[in-house]
Amino acid sequence: MHLKAIGETLVAHCNAGTGREALNTLYAENAVSVEPTAMDEGGSAVTEGLAGINGKHDWWDNAMETHAFTADGPYPHGDDRFAVIFEADVTDKEKDQRFQFKEVAVYTVADGKIVKEEFFFSM
């Protein structure tokens, strides 16, 4: 699959609420996910492997109630990367705290699969 098609397919899945299908069809088994900071104290900002990335999604699905979520893009860069802008309105279930955020994700593609995702957000 070509870079632009991978990006368009990912964005379409994210906007349709079928992000898991994107993970299982667009990502390489050895893909890496990099957050700006560790998601929990003592943890790592880096998650390795498709199973680990699915685990991050499990955590999100259990911890957050999503009220609105949009993906905009893709914005290609060269032959192997594209960016997507995400906006969300969510409630942290444990804290009962609603908040909105916007972040940029940069995806690296090799051999027709996403091999790396990196997230950037305002501090």
Secondary structure, 3 states (H helix, E strand, C coil): CCHHHHHHHHHHHHHHCCHHHHHHHHEEEEEEEECCCCCCCCCCCEEECHHHHHHHHHHHHHHEEEEEEEEEEEEEECCCEEEEEEEEEEEECCCCEEEEEEEEEEEEEECCEEEEEEEEECC
